[in-house]
Amino acid sequence: MSSVPVHAEPAAPIIVRAHTTRVIFILGAVTAFAPLAIDMYLPAFPSIASDLHAGMSSVELTVSLFLAGMGIAQAFYGPLSDRWGRRGPLLAGGALYALAAIGCALSHSIGLLLAGRLLMALGGGAGAVITRAVVRDWFDAKESAHVFSTLMLVMGAAPILAPLIGGQLLLLTGWRGLFVIFALFGVVCTAAVAAWLPESLSVEHRVRHGLGEVLQGYGRLFGDRRFRAFTLAAGFASGLIFAYITGASEVLMGVYGVSPQRFGLFFGSNALGLIAGSQVNRRLLKTWTSAEIVGGVYHVTAGASLLLLVHGLTGWGGLPVLAVLLFILLSTMGLVFPNVSALAMAPFTRQAGSASALLGTMQYLIGCAAGGLVSVFQDGTARPMTVLMAASGVIGWVLVRRALRRA
């Protein structure tokens, strides 16, 4: 195994221990930059296309560009936060997110909107990567898994609540008003960070590296076989979810004839499964370690993935079997993500920002690739979605087993 610095477990300062709920609430709000920016404006696509005289494919590109920007941004924020501390880059990212949202609201062409969305992603990426680093700075591996489980509430609730809220707000404000709300949310979160979130990385633990050393640091991190396995496992967990998100509407409404109203119930119930899984994980952590939990739950994920593959290739069981398997897989992801993230980052203190950046970047890259492949191979059947979800689940299971043996 490559030589990567390992340090003593962190200890949160007294002020953080005394206000843990408030700190976690702020971290959760900052983590919501990305999911809200992706999901809340989805109901506005037709009005955006009409107002800007653009095709729906161009409007849909604003989502893909945002995801790509999030992946790129995290690779930069990690080393920046390792060098300059967590607060500065987080404040800068929040400010950029808010300003870019205002730019989107004022856009009068699809090109300007695309540029604004990319800048929003470059700002929002700070929230995704630095929150994980802050958690690693202050909490040990088991406590980190608890906190990550809480943050999963944000990630799971967004697909349920954001489109519903966005649809209602459209009646009051129009699509430009949604971006004003994004800007206000960014301002409030940035102000909360400035007022109540202490710096978590002490000066003596900061890393003074140039670009070449940063790239070498990424190489050393990815060269650590344990870190690489857990990080890739998190990436393929994202691949499973992105494949589902990309293909669900075509499979459920196109193949099985589910109405738009029932589709919302399907989508919402699976998101609730994700939330429930993350909260079950918090209870399990009182008795078992993250390694024991993820090792056990991935057997369920792998088994459900193989059954989903059989369903996709043969149509066995129809819609009821598909619905059950999707719910099981999405629910297990609520246990997989917190524990895999905690296990991947557990050995790193001085490189927590870079480790978090690499973890997040791999999740977005593999997730976007899986979703893209579902779109490319879409053939009017359930096969593309089910094959990609099954492959992601089985590959993740193999990677976790290897990582646990090395741990």
N, C-alpha and C positions, 0 to 999 in steps of 0.2 A: 504494500500500500504506500502511496505517496506520502511524503512528510508534510503534514498540514498542522499548524499550531493548534494545540488543544489547551484550554484554559479552565480555571476553576469555574464552578457554576456561579452565575450572577446572583446578586442580592439586590432587590429593589430598595431604593432609599425609603426612609420612614415616611416621607411626605406622600410617596406613591402607595405604600401599604395602607396609609390612613385614608386615602381617597382612590382606592382601586376601582370602584364602580365608575367614578367620574372619568378616570384615565381610560378605562376600557370603552366607555361611551364615546369619548373623543376619538379614540383609535377606530372604533366602529364607524363613526360618521365619516372620517377621512377615507376609510376603506370603501365607503359607498360612492365615492367620486365616479368610479368606472361603471358599476352596475346601474346606477341611476342614469348616467349619461347614455348608456346603451339602450335601456328598456323603456324609459319614460316617454321618449319621443317617437316610439314605434307607431302609435296610433296617428301621428301627424304626417306620416309619409305621403298620403294622397294630397293633403293640402300644401305640403312643401313642394311637391312636384308641380302642382297647378300654379302656385304663386311664382315659382322661379322658372316656369316653362321648361322643366326638365323631365326626362323619362324616369320611370320608377327604378330602373337599373342604376341610374346615376345617383338617385337618392339612397338606394341600398348600399352604394359604395361608401357612403359616409360612415356606415357601421364597420365595414371591412377596414377602412383607413384608420378608424379610431382604434381597432384592435391591433393593427400593425404598429401604430404609434405607441400604444401601451407596451408592447413587447420591446420596442427599441428604447423607450424611455427608461425602463427598469434597469437595463444594462448600464446606464449612465448614473442613475441616482444611487445605486448601491455603492460604488467606489467614492462618489462625492460625499455620501453620508459617513463613510468610514474615515474620510480625511477631514471634513469640516464639522462633523457632528450631525445629529438628526434634525434638530429644529430648523436650522438655516435652510437646507434644501427642501424641507417639508413646507415651510412658509413660502418659499419662492414658487414651489410647484402649485400650492393652493392659489397664490396670486395669479399665476399664469392661467390656471384653469378658469378662474373667474373672468379675467380679461378676455380670454378667448371665447368664452360663452357669450359675452357682450358682442364681440365681433360676429359670432354666428347670428345673433338676433338682428344685427344690422345688415346682414348679407342680402345683396340684391341679385346674386347670380349663384349658380351651383358651384362654380369654381371657388368663390369666396367662402361658401359654406364648407366645402371640402377642406380648404386651408384652415378655417377656424376649428373644424373638428380635429384635424391633426394636431393643432396647438393645444386644444383641450386635452387630448390624450397625452401629449408631452408633459402637461402640468399634472394631470390626474395620475400618471405613473408614479409620482412621488408618494402618493397615498398608499398605493398597492405595495411597494417594496419597503418603504421606510417603516411602516407599521409593524411588519414582520421583524425587522431588525430591532425596533424598540422593545417588542415582546421578548426577543432573545436577550437583549441587554439586561432586562430586569427580572426575568423569570427563568427557573431551571426547566429541564425538559418536560417534566410532568406538569408543572404549572403552565408552561407554554401551551401544551396540548389543551388544557382547560380554557385558556384565553382564546386560542384559535377556534375552539368549539363555539365560544360565544360570538366571535366575529363571523362564523359561518351563518349565524342568524341573519346577518346583513346580506350575505351572498345568496342565501336561500329565499329571503323575503322579497328581494328586489324583483325577481320574475313574476311574483304574484301581485305585488302592490303597485310597482312602478307603472305598468301599462294601464292599470285601472285608474290610478291617480292622473296620469297623463291624459287619458281620454276625457275625464271630467274637467280637467283644467283647460282643455282645448275649447270647451264650451264657453269659458270665461275669458280666455286670453288670446287664443290663436297660437300657432306654432312658435312665433317669435317670443311670446310671453313665456313659453317653456324654457327657452334659453336664458331669459332674464332670471327665472327661478333658479336655474343651474348656477348663474353668477352669484345670486344672493346666498345660495347654499355654500358656495365656495368661500365667500367672504365670511360667513358666520363660522365655518369650520376653521378657517385660517385665524380668525380672531380668538377662537377657543384654544387653538394650539399655542398662540402667543401668550394668552393669559394663564393657562392652567396646565400645560404639558411641559414638565421640566426636561432639560437636556439629559438624555440617557447614556451618552457615551462620553466618558471622562477624557480629558485632554491627553493623559498618559496612555490611553488605549487607542488613540487615533493613529491612522497609518498615513505616512507622507510618501505617496507613490506618484510617479509620473505615469504617462499613458502606457509606456512599454511595460512598466512593472505591474500596472493594472491588468493588462492582457495576460502577463505571466501569472498573476494571481488567479485569474479566471481559469487558466490552464491547470494550475495546481489544484484548484478546487475540483474541477471536473476530472482531474486525474485521480482524485481520491475515490476508490471504487465504491465505498459505502455511500458517500455523498452522491456520486453519479447515479447509483441504482435507485436511491430514494427520490432524487430529483426527476429522473426519467419516469419513475412510477407516478409521481404527481403529474407529470406531463401527460401520460397516457390516461390518467383519471380525467384530466381536462379534455383529452381527445374523446373519451366516452361521452362526456356531457355536451361538447360542441357538436359531435355527430348527431346526438339526439336533438339538440336545438335546431340544427340545420334541416334535418329530415322529418321532424315530427309532423309539421303541417301537411307535407305531401303524403306521408304514410297514413296518418289518421283521417284527414279530410279527403285526400285524393283516392287512396286505395280502399279505405274502409267506410267512406261516406259519412264520417262524423260531422255534425253540424258545427258551425263556428262557435255557437254557445257551448256545446258539449266539449269542443276542443279546449276552450278556456278552463273547463272543469278538470279535464285530463292534465293539462299543463300545470294548473294550480295544485292539484293533488300530488303530483310528482315533486313539485317544489316543496310542498309541506313534508313529504317523505325525507327530502334532503335536510330540512330543518330539524325534523324529529330525530334523524340519525345523529346529527351533531349534538343534540341535547342528551340523547342516550349515551353518547360517548363521554360526556361530562360525568355521568353517574358511574360508568364502567371504570373510569380512571381512579375512582376511590378504592378499587380493589385490584385492578390489573394495570400493567405498564402499557405504554403506547405500543411497544413492540409486540406484546402479547395480543393486544386488541386488533392491530392491523393485520397481524399474522393469521388470526382467526377469521376476521371478517372478509379477507380477500379470498378465502375458500368459497364463501357464499357468492362473492362477486364473480369468480371464475366459473362456478357451476351455473349461475344464472346467465352468464355470457354465452356459454355453450348451448344452453337451451334456447336462448334468443337466436343464435345462429341457425339451429335446426328449424325454428319457427320461420325465420326469414327465407330459408331455402325451400321449405315445404309448405308453409302456410298452416302448419299444425296448430290446432286449437283456436285459430281465428283471433278476433279482437280481444276476447276475454283473457286468453293466455298472454297476448302481447302486452296488455295493460298491466297485468300482474308482474311480468318480468321487468318492464320498464320501472315500475314502482320499486321493486326490490333493488335494482341496480342503482337508481338515483338515491335511494335511502342509504345504501352502503357507502356511497360517496360522502355522505355526511360524517361517517366515521373515518373514512380513509384520509381525506384531506387534512384534518387537524393533526392526526398522528404522524402521517408521512412528513408533513412540514416540520413538525417538532423534531422528529428523528433526523431529518436531513440537516437541520441547522444546529442540533445539540452540541457538536464538538467545537463550534466556532464562536469566539467572542470578538477578537480584533478584526475578523473578516465577516462579521454578521451582515453588514450591508451588502457586500459583494455576494455572499452566499444567498441572501434573500433575492438579490437582483437576478442571479443566475437561475434560482428556483422559479421565480415569476416569469422570466423570459422563456424558459423551456415550456412552462405551462401554456403560454400564449402561442408559441410557435407550433407545438405539437397539436394543441387544440384547434388552431386555425387550419392546420394542414388536414386534420381529420374532417372538419366541417367542409373544407374545400373539396376534398375527395368525394364526399357525399353528393355535393352539387355537381361535380364533373360527371360522375357515373350514374346520376339520377336517371332511371329508366321506367318510372311509373309503377315500380314495385317497392316492397319493403326491403329488398336485398341490400342496396347500398348502405342504408342506415344501420341495419342489423349486423351486417358483416363488419362495418367499421367499429360499431360499439362492442361487438364480441371480441374482435381482435385487440382493441384497446384494453378490455377487461382481462383477457388472458395474458397479454404481454405485461401488464401491470402486476399481475399475480406472480409471474416468473421473476420479475425484477425485485419485488419485495422479498420473495423467498431467498434470493441471492444476497440481498442486503442484510437480512436478518441473520443469515449464517455468518457473514463477516462481522456483524455487530457482536 
